[in-house]
């Protein structure tokens, strides 16, 4: 198996898993490019790559812009055969992609060509997908569209959370990244072209998209809670002007058991408090954050988008 000089780019939990897998496989990158600690706030799942990289003998370059001329020059100075971008939110422009002799590999947490784009893990759950996958592919001028070098598919459960799905991708990363590098080292560099007829695209999501609309049915609200939780900012609502983060919830009572308005707090429970949803189903909030001292909203308070309680 031939040696391949690699530059590794990443800044999140999945990046750390992939980097550690490469180190364990004896394929230490010559250079690791990652965010400086003061930019950690850019990612809710930020991970420190500098320490394990240095401990393994790799050089480290800190940047907030992968396409900056000085960043590209630092990578060029490392004379890589291959660059690997695993967990970096910026689009890699042509000057960056042109540095490595063989090209640049990217990673995407979806069964490409489906679910290209942003916020793939939340969208996978929100779209009620039953299958997901991890894909390593060649970066090109478009988004998530290059030939696939390695791909692993796995099932998505009915009760999947953002964290459980994220962790599934992390487990796949530990296998698929060294596998892709081995294939390239063995001369398998072409990859399989993606079928554009099967392509779909995920829109960007922001923290504000976690706001709960209590007029929705309970199933949709519970799905949102699961989809946007840890390691992402999470679902939330308001009790008057107080923001309440909703971490975990479940069905408490079927439609018709409680009569009231959507978003109205029906009562306090042993584990939290209950809220009526738009379809008449009551859910129980069992993990929340925001109110002082863990205070639960008052019974009959109506939760919503920052409006006063009724």
ZIGI-V430195 format. One record per residue. BURIAL is I if it has 16 or more other ideal C-beta (glycine too) atoms within 10 Angstrom, else O. D_FIRST is the distance of its C-alpha to the first C-alpha in Angstrom with 2 decimals. Layout:
burial:BURIAL d_first:D_FIRST
burial:BURIAL d_first:D_FIRST
//
This chain:
burial:O d_first:0.00
burial:O d_first:3.80
burial:O d_first:6.74
burial:I d_first:9.41
burial:I d_first:12.96
burial:I d_first:14.88
burial:I d_first:18.58
burial:I d_first:19.76
burial:I d_first:23.29
burial:I d_first:25.40
burial:I d_first:28.57
burial:I d_first:29.28
burial:I d_first:28.67
burial:I d_first:25.86
burial:I d_first:24.17
burial:I d_first:24.38
burial:I d_first:22.90
burial:I d_first:19.84
burial:I d_first:19.50
burial:I d_first:19.93
burial:I d_first:17.31
burial:I d_first:14.70
burial:I d_first:16.12
burial:O d_first:16.10
burial:O d_first:12.39
burial:O d_first:11.86
burial:I d_first:11.33
burial:I d_first:14.77
burial:I d_first:16.08
burial:I d_first:17.69
burial:I d_first:20.78
burial:I d_first:22.42
burial:I d_first:25.36
burial:I d_first:27.97
burial:I d_first:31.73
burial:O d_first:34.15
burial:O d_first:36.06
burial:O d_first:39.23
burial:O d_first:37.66
burial:O d_first:36.65
burial:O d_first:39.57
burial:O d_first:37.76
burial:I d_first:35.89
burial:O d_first:37.52
burial:I d_first:34.09
burial:I d_first:33.09
burial:I d_first:30.66
burial:O d_first:30.08
burial:I d_first:26.52
burial:I d_first:27.54
burial:O d_first:28.06
burial:I d_first:24.78
burial:I d_first:22.89
burial:O d_first:24.85
burial:O d_first:24.56
burial:O d_first:20.76
burial:O d_first:21.09
burial:I d_first:20.74
burial:O d_first:23.53
burial:O d_first:25.84
burial:I d_first:27.91
burial:I d_first:30.79
burial:I d_first:32.25
burial:O d_first:34.39
burial:O d_first:33.58
burial:I d_first:30.08
burial:O d_first:31.66
burial:O d_first:33.83
burial:O d_first:33.46
burial:O d_first:32.86
burial:I d_first:30.03
burial:I d_first:28.37
burial:O d_first:28.91
burial:I d_first:27.38
burial:I d_first:24.17
burial:O d_first:24.30
burial:O d_first:24.75
burial:I d_first:21.41
burial:O d_first:19.78
burial:I d_first:17.24
burial:I d_first:14.75
burial:I d_first:15.49
burial:I d_first:18.40
burial:I d_first:18.72
burial:I d_first:22.33
burial:I d_first:22.91
burial:I d_first:26.63
burial:I d_first:28.48
burial:O d_first:31.81
burial:O d_first:32.18
burial:O d_first:31.30
burial:I d_first:28.73
burial:O d_first:30.48
burial:O d_first:29.25
burial:O d_first:29.22
burial:I d_first:26.82
burial:I d_first:24.55
burial:O d_first:24.59
burial:I d_first:23.18
burial:I d_first:19.40
burial:O d_first:17.95
burial:I d_first:16.21
burial:I d_first:18.90
burial:I d_first:19.82
burial:I d_first:18.97
burial:I d_first:21.95
burial:I d_first:22.85
burial:I d_first:26.07
burial:I d_first:27.75
burial:I d_first:28.97
burial:I d_first:28.22
burial:I d_first:27.97
burial:I d_first:29.84
burial:I d_first:32.50
burial:I d_first:33.60
burial:I d_first:32.33
burial:I d_first:33.94
burial:I d_first:35.33
burial:I d_first:36.27
burial:I d_first:34.24
burial:I d_first:34.55
burial:I d_first:38.37
burial:I d_first:38.78
burial:I d_first:36.82
burial:I d_first:39.40
burial:I d_first:42.35
burial:O d_first:41.55
burial:O d_first:41.49
burial:I d_first:38.09
burial:O d_first:37.03
burial:O d_first:33.31
burial:I d_first:30.91
burial:I d_first:27.20
burial:I d_first:24.39
burial:I d_first:22.71
burial:I d_first:19.91
burial:I d_first:20.69
burial:I d_first:20.77
burial:I d_first:23.81
burial:I d_first:26.41
burial:O d_first:30.07
burial:O d_first:31.36
burial:O d_first:31.05
burial:I d_first:28.31
burial:I d_first:28.25
burial:I d_first:24.89
burial:O d_first:22.52
burial:I d_first:21.02
burial:I d_first:17.26
burial:I d_first:17.79
burial:I d_first:21.14
burial:I d_first:22.68
burial:O d_first:26.45
burial:O d_first:28.89
burial:O d_first:32.70
burial:I d_first:35.10
burial:O d_first:38.05
burial:O d_first:41.69
burial:O d_first:42.05
burial:I d_first:38.82
burial:I d_first:39.18
burial:I d_first:37.29
burial:O d_first:35.95
burial:I d_first:34.92
burial:I d_first:33.17
burial:I d_first:31.51
burial:O d_first:30.25
burial:I d_first:28.87
burial:I d_first:26.83
burial:I d_first:25.64
burial:O d_first:24.45
burial:I d_first:22.55
burial:I d_first:21.04
burial:I d_first:19.50
burial:O d_first:17.52
burial:I d_first:17.16
burial:I d_first:15.89
burial:I d_first:12.66
burial:I d_first:12.34
burial:I d_first:12.99
burial:I d_first:10.54
burial:O d_first:7.64
burial:I d_first:9.37
burial:I d_first:9.76
burial:I d_first:6.32
burial:O d_first:6.08
burial:O d_first:9.45
burial:O d_first:11.83
burial:O d_first:13.98
burial:O d_first:17.46
burial:I d_first:18.45
burial:O d_first:21.70
burial:O d_first:24.94
burial:I d_first:27.38
burial:O d_first:30.74
burial:O d_first:33.32
burial:O d_first:36.05
burial:O d_first:34.66
burial:I d_first:34.26
burial:O d_first:36.39
burial:O d_first:36.89
burial:I d_first:37.72
burial:O d_first:40.30
burial:O d_first:40.20
burial:I d_first:41.90
burial:O d_first:43.77
burial:O d_first:45.23
burial:O d_first:48.57
burial:I d_first:47.25
burial:I d_first:47.36
burial:I d_first:51.19
burial:I d_first:52.61
burial:O d_first:55.18
burial:I d_first:57.35
burial:O d_first:58.85
burial:I d_first:55.65
burial:O d_first:55.49
burial:I d_first:54.16
burial:O d_first:51.06
burial:I d_first:50.03
burial:I d_first:50.81
burial:I d_first:48.84
burial:I d_first:45.86
burial:I d_first:46.07
burial:I d_first:46.22
burial:I d_first:43.06
burial:I d_first:41.20
burial:I d_first:41.85
burial:I d_first:41.87
burial:O d_first:39.47
burial:I d_first:37.19
burial:I d_first:39.32
burial:I d_first:42.92
burial:I d_first:44.59
burial:I d_first:47.65
burial:I d_first:51.03
burial:I d_first:54.75
burial:I d_first:57.87
burial:I d_first:60.90
burial:O d_first:63.34
burial:O d_first:61.50
burial:O d_first:59.20
burial:O d_first:55.61
burial:I d_first:54.30
burial:I d_first:50.60
burial:I d_first:50.09
burial:I d_first:47.17
burial:I d_first:47.89
burial:I d_first:50.48
burial:O d_first:51.47
burial:O d_first:54.32
burial:I d_first:57.48
burial:I d_first:60.23
burial:O d_first:60.51
burial:O d_first:62.25
burial:O d_first:65.95
burial:O d_first:65.91
burial:I d_first:66.37
burial:O d_first:68.45
burial:O d_first:67.82
burial:O d_first:66.01
burial:I d_first:62.30
burial:I d_first:60.79
burial:I d_first:63.75
burial:I d_first:63.10
burial:I d_first:64.69
burial:O d_first:64.63
burial:O d_first:62.91
burial:O d_first:61.00
burial:O d_first:59.85
burial:O d_first:56.34
burial:I d_first:57.21
burial:I d_first:59.21
burial:I d_first:59.55
burial:I d_first:59.65
burial:I d_first:60.95
burial:I d_first:58.74
burial:I d_first:59.87
burial:O d_first:59.97
burial:I d_first:62.20
burial:I d_first:59.48
burial:I d_first:59.37
burial:I d_first:56.14
burial:I d_first:55.80
burial:I d_first:54.00
burial:I d_first:52.51
burial:O d_first:50.44
burial:I d_first:51.62
burial:O d_first:51.86
burial:O d_first:54.08
burial:O d_first:57.70
burial:O d_first:59.05
burial:O d_first:58.78
burial:O d_first:57.06
burial:O d_first:60.29
burial:I d_first:60.40
burial:I d_first:62.14
burial:O d_first:65.77
burial:O d_first:66.70
burial:O d_first:67.70
burial:I d_first:65.88
burial:I d_first:64.23
burial:I d_first:60.65
burial:I d_first:59.44
burial:O d_first:58.18
burial:O d_first:60.03
burial:O d_first:63.51
burial:O d_first:66.24
burial:I d_first:66.66
burial:O d_first:69.50
//
